[in-house]
Each structure stands twice: as structure tokens, then as C-alpha cells.
Amino acid sequence: MKRKGMKKLMIIALTAGFVFSWAGCATSGGGSPQSNQAPVLGNVPQFVNDAYRNASEDVLIGVGTYKIGNDMSKMSTGMTFAQTRARADISRQLNTILKDMVTDYVATSELDPAAALSFQETITQALSRADLRGARIVRSDTLDGLLWVVMEYSKSSAATDYSAAQSAARLAVPAAAAFDALSRMDNAFDKAAAGGPSPVGD
């Protein structure tokens, strides 16, 4: 696919982060979608739309792509890159969640804003090293030479990674010792999930 066409495709794909009301379209307990208003995006595989629409309320969806064209020998490399990019998409959402949690904490505590920023950055760096091992592939396929990988990351996995990252950050910023990510995660998680993912690709 030429660069111009690829750019057009990714603009369409990136629109997903703005037009999807993910929380409203999620399923609960494996039942039918709570809403059938989730739009179907042009030039985006149906299974990607379905992943947004059918995701349960306690997961984040990450989407990554890699251009393989007609060369199937690139599939293995493409899967590696697309998975990394899907994790990057999830990581972006986790960072948004963390920012909301720290902002709320600062508003109700006496933590200095500079210390709060340092604390947030330390957790963010720790999360980036965690590699989001709890993320799992729920679907992968190709469309017009572009490999798409959809990954799912549960709230329980986020809790595990946040706990480890928070412990490291507390050592670096003792003033934030009272910060408890798990007690603040639910509301921030739901808020971030409602914004939806922004597929990461070439």
C-alpha cells in the first residue's frame, strides 16, 4: 500500500479513539451488547469493530498493525511488531488512567504538584518495563496487506502491574506513600475505557 493510502487508513483508524463510546458498547458477563450504536469504521476489519463492541467492561482493548503486503514471509515479524504496537496502545490508555488517579489524589491531599509529577513519571516508567504480560491476543488477521492484531488486557492484570509499579515509585517519592492505586483504579479505569483505543501502526 502506498504511503498516501496508508496515511488515509491510519487517520480513519485513529478516529476510533474519538468516536467509540466503549463503555456504553461493552458487554456484561458475556451477554449481548448493551448498545448497538457502535459505528462500523470504513476500511477497518469487522473483527476490530467487534472487539470494541463486544469487550467486557473490565478490559482494555489494544490494536496494532503492520504492513506485510503480499509477502507472507513477513507474517512472523509482522506479528511481533503488531503485538508490540497493540501493547503500546494499551500502555497509552494505562498512562491516561494513571494520570487521572494522580490528579484526583493531588486534589484531595497535600502532595506537592512537583512530587506528584515525579511520582507519576516513575510509575509510568515502571509500567513501560512491565511489558504488560497479562495482555492476550483475541484476534489477528489481514486486510489489504495490513496485519491487524487485537489484544485484551484485564483490570486484574492492570492491578497487578500497578501494584508493582506503585511500590517502586513510593521508594523514589516517599511523599506519595499514601497513594493507593488500587483504591482509585475503578473510576479512572472506566473513564479511560470510555475513550476507547487508538490503533498503533505504520
Phi, psi and omega in degrees: 000133180293157184302320181298316179293322179296318180299318179298318180298316183290329175298317178297316181295318181295336178298338180304323182295342183255332186262345181274130169260087192296316183298321182288341183257000183286158175263161180236120178064028176081010180280193180285159181304143179288338180215145177251023184269357181298125182288155174259121184275137177295145178064013176246132182305145180300325182293335175289314175301319181295325179298318176296312187294322188259001181298138177289167188288346185250029177227156169252144178252131175241140182233130177228151180229162175206133181279117177246348181061225179259007183268095184291347176291346178273358187300315182297312177297319180299319179297319179298312181293317182295321177295318178299320181288326176295320176295324178296323177297314178296318180300320177301317180292320178297321179295325175295317178300313181299315180302316179297319181295315181293320178300314178296321181295315180298323181295337183245011181226180179256019181292131179296136181306323180294320178293322179297318180295317178297319179298314180298316180295324180293318178295317180302316179295320179294322178295322181295332179276345182289337177066008175048056184296341179282352180287141180226149179285130176253341176191146172213145180190174180242153175214120179052044177080005180248123177276130178246135175234127178250126180240152181239138182225117187278160177297325179295322176294321178297320179299318179297312182291322178296320181300314180294317181292322180295320180300317179294321182291325179296326178292323181284327182230081183305331182297341181260020184301332182278352180292128180237099184301319186295325181287342182252357190288321187304306183296316180293323179298313181296320180297316180292320181298327181295336180281338178078163181277166173236102184311138181251128181202197182295000000 
